């Protein structure tokens, strides 16, 4: 892996720390230790990823003057991440009883502290005489003390991560139906943690193979480092989905509403263009950038303009035309709504022509019974106007009878 990929993997947990920090401040007292443990563990993961890069390893080794010591700056934070993952779960499961939660967390902390002391001791006893970082496991797998250091680290690390996976899955299965987003988050955390666990197993496989004479350095230098990073995005989603997951249905509604607004805005354009010559001065000009960018605002203005123009056409509309067109639509096997829309579209077009010639239909309106409400039997006024706009487009595209 390149330096950039290591830093990118470290950026994910660092973003989680920034996200959870505010939650740690605002959370109730009973939840603070759990969130603080998540923040500390995520920070350790970020440090471990960032310092795993070849450039960081070479810099630390040169700065300290101790060959290969940079590997401890990777191993220790990585193990602490697994440690604090278990601590956070302990505080959540025993949150009503803080003493019980602390006793469980203390055992986890002491166990990992013992492993860290063991790793440091083995590194001091092994005293590597050359600098290796990314290939440390392959270079020193068969070296006294250093080989044991590698085996101790990845055994403890894999066990710790596996325990965290098990606890997360058990915790997820114990949630109620009202906590379904928490359940999904915990299962995603468990799934994301599988990658670090496999990462540890691959290292163990490679180190044990090398100790027995097999050349498995490719697995320890190339394959294993890439596996751990795959779990970062999954873990980030799992850690945060309980907060933003419940908003997904609302987001779907907003997207659906936006798509519906855009569709209707475009379809109403035909009717709007036909009616615009009635009174062009009534067209609304957006006054602000927000009005220009807001589709909902532009749609509302388009509907209001259409209504105003239709009101101005009222004296010129001949109600005798609509029933004839509606009967033709029904004879053509059109639905009732489409037939009424086509009838009103024909009535509007005739009214526009009448207005241009100055022929008013007031006298006719006085002699004809008022139209019934069935003419307006649409899901909504907006839907009615959309159907009329479609009908006008169809009438405009259809050939005129000879």
GULUMSE-486181 format. One line per 4 residues: number of its first residue (from 0); their letters; for each residue x, y, z of C-alpha. Coordinates in nm, 3 decimals, always signed. Example, Ala and Ser with C-alpha at 12.3 -4.5 7.8 and 13.67 -1.06 7.14 Angstrom:
BEGIN
0) AS) +1.230/-0.450/+0.780; +1.367/-0.106/+0.714
//
This chain:
BEGIN
0) XXXX) +0.000/+0.000/+0.000; +0.115/+0.354/-0.074; +0.158/+0.626/+0.187; -0.159/+0.795/+0.062
4) XXXX) -0.371/+0.483/+0.113; -0.247/+0.439/+0.469; -0.329/+0.802/+0.545; -0.669/+0.769/+0.379
8) XXXX) -0.751/+0.467/+0.596; -0.642/+0.668/+0.901; -0.863/+0.960/+0.801; -1.182/+0.752/+0.842
12) XXXX) -1.142/+0.682/+1.216; -1.023/+1.042/+1.266; -1.347/+1.172/+1.114; -1.537/+0.942/+1.348
16) XXXX) -1.355/+1.098/+1.646; -1.460/+1.445/+1.530; -1.818/+1.323/+1.481; -1.842/+1.151/+1.819
20) XXXX) -1.664/+1.422/+2.017; -1.967/+1.651/+2.021; -2.188/+1.355/+2.108; -1.958/+1.277/+2.402
24) XXXX) -2.007/+1.630/+2.535; -2.385/+1.638/+2.495; -2.460/+1.276/+2.591; -2.617/+1.183/+2.927
28) XXXX) -2.370/+1.086/+3.197; -2.448/+0.714/+3.168; -2.340/+0.711/+2.802; -2.029/+0.930/+2.826
32) XXXX) -1.780/+0.648/+2.912; -1.899/+0.441/+2.616; -1.867/+0.729/+2.366; -1.532/+0.833/+2.513
36) XXXX) -1.406/+0.477/+2.467; -1.519/+0.487/+2.103; -1.333/+0.816/+2.052; -1.013/+0.683/+2.211
40) XXXX) -1.030/+0.358/+2.016; -1.094/+0.542/+1.688; -0.803/+0.776/+1.756; -0.578/+0.476/+1.819
44) XXXX) -0.693/+0.319/+1.492; -0.618/+0.642/+1.305; -0.269/+0.657/+1.456; -0.202/+0.292/+1.375
48) XXXX) -0.307/+0.334/+1.011; -0.118/+0.661/+0.962; +0.205/+0.531/+1.117; +0.186/+0.209/+0.915
52) XXXX) +0.290/+0.400/+0.604; +0.647/+0.344/+0.483; +0.728/+0.716/+0.507; +0.608/+0.740/+0.870
56) XXXX) +0.802/+0.427/+0.966; +1.125/+0.550/+0.810; +1.087/+0.890/+0.977; +1.030/+0.745/+1.326
60) XXXX) +1.318/+0.502/+1.293; +1.551/+0.782/+1.182; +1.422/+1.028/+1.443; +1.464/+0.790/+1.738
64) XXXX) +1.779/+0.620/+1.611; +1.633/+0.281/+1.715; +1.603/+0.037/+1.422; +1.247/-0.083/+1.351
68) XXXX) +1.098/+0.077/+1.666; +0.826/+0.232/+1.451; +0.652/-0.104/+1.446; +0.563/-0.060/+1.813
72) XXXX) +0.393/+0.269/+1.721; +0.173/+0.060/+1.492; +0.121/-0.250/+1.706; +0.035/-0.074/+2.033
76) XXXX) -0.233/+0.166/+1.896; -0.378/-0.118/+1.687; -0.414/-0.336/+1.995; -0.559/-0.044/+2.192
80) XXXX) -0.826/+0.001/+1.923; -0.940/-0.358/+1.980; -0.919/-0.301/+2.355; -1.137/+0.011/+2.362
84) XXXX) -1.387/-0.152/+2.126; -1.448/-0.407/+2.401; -1.451/-0.134/+2.668; -1.723/+0.061/+2.485
88) XXXX) -1.935/-0.253/+2.453; -1.887/-0.330/+2.824; -2.009/+0.017/+2.921; -2.309/-0.010/+2.694
92) XXXX) -2.417/-0.353/+2.813; -2.378/-0.258/+3.179; -2.470/+0.111/+3.148; -2.725/+0.113/+3.432
96) XXXX) -2.460/-0.030/+3.668; -2.146/+0.178/+3.626; -1.952/-0.024/+3.886; -2.017/-0.348/+3.699
100) XXXX) -1.928/-0.181/+3.370; -1.600/-0.051/+3.516; -1.509/-0.395/+3.654; -1.562/-0.550/+3.310
104) XXXX) -1.370/-0.270/+3.138; -1.088/-0.289/+3.391; -1.030/-0.657/+3.316; -1.009/-0.580/+2.945
108) XXXX) -0.768/-0.290/+3.005; -0.543/-0.497/+3.234; -0.528/-0.787/+2.989; -0.428/-0.562/+2.700
112) XXXX) -0.183/-0.369/+2.917; -0.010/-0.698/+2.998; +0.014/-0.782/+2.627; +0.157/-0.437/+2.547
116) XXXX) +0.419/-0.470/+2.822; +0.507/-0.813/+2.682; +0.547/-0.672/+2.331; +0.775/-0.391/+2.447
120) XXXX) +0.983/-0.637/+2.651; +1.021/-0.878/+2.361; +1.119/-0.593/+2.129; +1.388/-0.480/+2.376
124) XXXX) +1.518/-0.836/+2.410; +1.516/-0.891/+2.034; +1.698/-0.562/+1.966; +1.668/-0.558/+1.586
128) XXXX) +1.986/-0.442/+1.415; +1.825/-0.319/+1.091; +1.525/-0.102/+1.008; +1.218/-0.272/+0.865
132) XXXX) +0.866/-0.141/+0.878; +0.610/-0.268/+0.628; +0.808/-0.593/+0.597; +0.888/-0.620/+0.970
136) XXXX) +0.682/-0.939/+1.013; +0.853/-1.111/+0.721; +1.204/-0.993/+0.807; +1.194/-1.098/+1.174
140) XXXX) +0.940/-1.384/+1.178; +1.212/-1.639/+1.261; +1.427/-1.407/+1.476; +1.441/-1.491/+1.849
144) XXXX) +1.215/-1.272/+2.063; +1.100/-1.066/+1.765; +0.924/-1.365/+1.614; +0.751/-1.424/+1.949
148) XXXX) +0.663/-1.054/+1.961; +0.487/-1.081/+1.624; +0.304/-1.400/+1.725; +0.197/-1.248/+2.059
152) XXXX) +0.068/-0.932/+1.898; -0.137/-1.086/+1.622; -0.271/-1.364/+1.844; -0.389/-1.113/+2.106
156) XXXX) -0.513/-0.875/+1.837; -0.714/-1.140/+1.652; -0.867/-1.274/+1.974; -0.960/-0.923/+2.090
160) XXXX) -1.124/-0.833/+1.759; -1.308/-1.167/+1.748; -1.446/-1.108/+2.098; -1.560/-0.760/+1.991
164) XXXX) -1.733/-0.909/+1.684; -1.910/-1.168/+1.899; -2.022/-0.910/+2.155; -2.148/-0.673/+1.886
168) XXXX) -2.352/-0.947/+1.721; -2.496/-1.064/+2.053; -2.579/-0.708/+2.147; -2.751/-0.657/+1.809
172) XXXX) -2.964/-0.967/+1.862; -3.075/-0.831/+2.199; -3.214/-0.504/+2.063; -3.587/-0.434/+2.033
176) XXXX) -3.786/-0.358/+1.719; -3.775/+0.012/+1.805; -3.393/-0.007/+1.790; -3.370/-0.156/+1.443
180) XXXX) -3.122/+0.109/+1.325; -2.901/+0.039/+1.626; -2.925/-0.331/+1.541; -2.819/-0.267/+1.184
184) XXXX) -2.534/-0.048/+1.303; -2.403/-0.312/+1.541; -2.416/-0.579/+1.275; -2.232/-0.353/+1.032
188) XXXX) -1.967/-0.288/+1.298; -1.932/-0.663/+1.345; -1.906/-0.719/+0.969; -1.654/-0.436/+0.934
192) XXXX) -1.447/-0.584/+1.217; -1.421/-0.914/+1.032; -1.165/-0.753/+0.801; -0.919/-0.664/+1.082
196) XXXX) -0.969/-1.013/+1.225; -0.885/-1.171/+0.888; -0.595/-0.926/+0.864; -0.456/-1.069/+1.191
200) XXXX) -0.512/-1.429/+1.079; -0.330/-1.369/+0.750; -0.032/-1.225/+0.939; -0.028/-1.527/+1.170
204) XXXX) -0.049/-1.760/+0.871; +0.242/-1.581/+0.703; +0.461/-1.566/+1.015; +0.405/-1.930/+1.108
208) XXXX) +0.473/-2.034/+0.749; +0.799/-1.837/+0.742; +0.909/-1.992/+1.071; +0.861/-2.333/+0.914
212) XXXX) +1.062/-2.239/+0.607; +0.788/-2.141/+0.364; +0.818/-1.815/+0.170; +0.494/-1.640/+0.262
216) XXXX) +0.631/-1.288/+0.276; +0.389/-1.181/+0.000; +0.096/-1.251/+0.232; +0.248/-1.052/+0.517
220) XXXX) +0.378/-0.757/+0.314; +0.119/-0.717/+0.036; -0.206/-0.896/+0.122; -0.254/-0.847/+0.498
224) XXXX) -0.212/-0.465/+0.509; -0.479/-0.420/+0.241; -0.737/-0.633/+0.420; -0.758/-0.419/+0.735
228) XXXX) -0.841/-0.102/+0.542; -1.143/-0.265/+0.377; -1.330/-0.263/+0.707; -1.296/+0.114/+0.763
232) XXXX) -1.592/+0.236/+0.551; -1.817/-0.044/+0.680; -1.725/+0.038/+1.040; -1.787/+0.411/+0.988
236) XXXX) -2.135/+0.344/+0.854; -2.208/+0.108/+1.142; -2.088/+0.360/+1.401; -2.310/+0.639/+1.270
240) XXXX) -2.614/+0.476/+1.109; -2.813/+0.476/+1.433; -2.817/+0.858/+1.411; -2.886/+0.922/+1.044
244) XXXX) -3.051/+0.592/+0.954; -3.400/+0.690/+1.080; -3.387/+0.989/+0.843; -3.358/+0.770/+0.534
248) XXXX) -3.739/+0.734/+0.486; -3.770/+1.113/+0.509; -3.488/+1.150/+0.256; -3.670/+0.912/+0.024
252) XXXX) -3.983/+1.124/+0.058; -3.788/+1.440/-0.023; -3.627/+1.280/-0.326; -3.964/+1.149/-0.444
256) XXXX) -4.122/+1.492/-0.392; -3.838/+1.663/-0.578; -3.867/+1.424/-0.873; -4.243/+1.477/-0.878
260) XXXX) -4.200/+1.855/-0.869; -3.947/+1.844/-1.152; -4.169/+1.621/-1.364; -4.477/+1.840/-1.312
264) XXXX) -4.280/+2.161/-1.365; -4.163/+2.036/-1.703; -4.504/+1.901/-1.806; -4.680/+2.224/-1.708
268) XXXX) -4.453/+2.417/-1.944; -4.676/+2.336/-2.243; -4.987/+2.480/-2.075; -4.784/+2.775/-1.941
272) XXXX) -4.653/+2.862/-2.287; -5.000/+2.840/-2.440; -5.147/+3.071/-2.174; -4.859/+3.317/-2.153
276) XXXX) -4.982/+3.541/-2.442; -5.301/+3.606/-2.240; -5.106/+3.849/-2.022; -4.725/+3.827/-2.050
280) XXXX) -4.676/+4.094/-1.781; -4.806/+3.850/-1.518; -4.497/+3.629/-1.549; -4.313/+3.633/-1.216
284) XXXX) -3.945/+3.724/-1.223; -3.740/+3.565/-0.940; -3.603/+3.835/-0.714; -3.340/+3.632/-0.531
288) XXXX) -3.093/+3.354/-0.609; -3.283/+3.131/-0.367; -3.602/+3.174/-0.571; -3.415/+3.087/-0.888
292) XXXX) -3.267/+2.770/-0.739; -3.579/+2.653/-0.554; -3.773/+2.417/-0.777; -4.068/+2.418/-0.537
296) XXXX) -4.087/+2.802/-0.551; -4.072/+2.808/-0.931; -4.341/+2.539/-0.949; -4.572/+2.735/-0.718
300) XXXX) -4.529/+3.049/-0.926; -4.599/+2.855/-1.245; -4.922/+2.720/-1.096; -5.029/+3.067/-0.980
304) XXXX) -4.958/+3.219/-1.320; -5.160/+2.948/-1.494; -5.452/+3.002/-1.254; -5.444/+3.378/-1.311
308) XXXX) -5.443/+3.336/-1.688; -5.728/+3.084/-1.674; -5.927/+3.330/-1.464; -5.876/+3.598/-1.730
312) XXXX) -6.000/+3.354/-1.995; -6.326/+3.283/-1.808; -6.537/+3.528/-2.015; -6.419/+3.364/-2.338
316) XXXX) -6.469/+2.998/-2.248; -6.756/+2.821/-2.423; -6.884/+2.535/-2.202; -7.067/+2.376/-2.496
320) XXXX) -6.735/+2.263/-2.645; -6.613/+2.052/-2.353; -6.892/+1.786/-2.350; -6.842/+1.722/-2.723
324) XXXX) -6.467/+1.668/-2.685; -6.521/+1.456/-2.373; -6.763/+1.228/-2.559; -6.507/+1.185/-2.836
328) XXXX) -6.241/+1.095/-2.579; -6.463/+0.833/-2.418; -6.543/+0.693/-2.760; -6.167/+0.660/-2.813
332) XXXX) -6.143/+0.449/-2.493; -5.971/+0.723/-2.291; -6.008/+0.724/-1.915; -6.256/+0.963/-1.756
336) XXXX) -5.979/+1.188/-1.629; -5.801/+1.197/-1.964; -6.131/+1.268/-2.143; -6.209/+1.558/-1.911
340) XXXX) -5.854/+1.691/-1.944; -5.876/+1.681/-2.322; -6.216/+1.852/-2.309; -6.084/+2.134/-2.091
344) XXXX) -5.774/+2.166/-2.308; -5.991/+2.213/-2.614; -6.201/+2.465/-2.425; -5.889/+2.662/-2.324
348) XXXX) -5.750/+2.670/-2.676; -6.084/+2.790/-2.810; -6.101/+3.055/-2.538; -5.757/+3.186/-2.632
352) XXXX) -5.862/+3.218/-2.995; -6.186/+3.387/-2.887; -5.990/+3.636/-2.679; -5.770/+3.721/-2.973
356) XXXX) -6.077/+3.787/-3.189; -6.262/+3.964/-2.907; -6.551/+3.714/-2.903; -6.682/+3.682/-2.549
360) XXXX) -6.887/+3.383/-2.436; -7.076/+3.565/-2.156; -7.411/+3.529/-2.329; -7.359/+3.162/-2.390
364) XXXX) -7.258/+3.109/-2.028; -7.585/+3.258/-1.911; -7.786/+3.013/-2.120; -7.595/+2.694/-2.035
368) XXXX) -7.615/+2.517/-1.701; -7.308/+2.552/-1.481; -7.064/+2.259/-1.515; -7.080/+1.993/-1.250
372) XXXX) -6.800/+1.906/-1.011; -6.726/+1.584/-1.200; -6.527/+1.799/-1.438; -6.285/+1.864/-1.150
376) XXXX) -6.264/+1.502/-1.036; -5.887/+1.486/-1.019; -5.650/+1.389/-0.739; -5.558/+1.755/-0.696
380) XXXX) -5.563/+2.086/-0.879; -5.198/+2.044/-0.967; -5.263/+1.699/-1.114; -5.558/+1.841/-1.308
384) XXXX) -5.343/+2.109/-1.467; -5.072/+1.855/-1.552; -5.329/+1.638/-1.732; -5.459/+1.943/-1.919
388) XXXX) -5.104/+2.033/-2.021; -5.050/+1.681/-2.152; -5.379/+1.698/-2.340; -5.281/+2.030/-2.502
392) XXXX) -4.950/+1.876/-2.611; -5.136/+1.582/-2.763; -5.390/+1.807/-2.936; -5.107/+2.024/-3.073
396) XXXX) -4.921/+1.724/-3.212; -5.228/+1.551/-3.360; -5.315/+1.638/-3.723; -5.607/+1.877/-3.768
400) XX) -5.915/+1.734/-3.943; -5.960/+1.844/-4.302
//
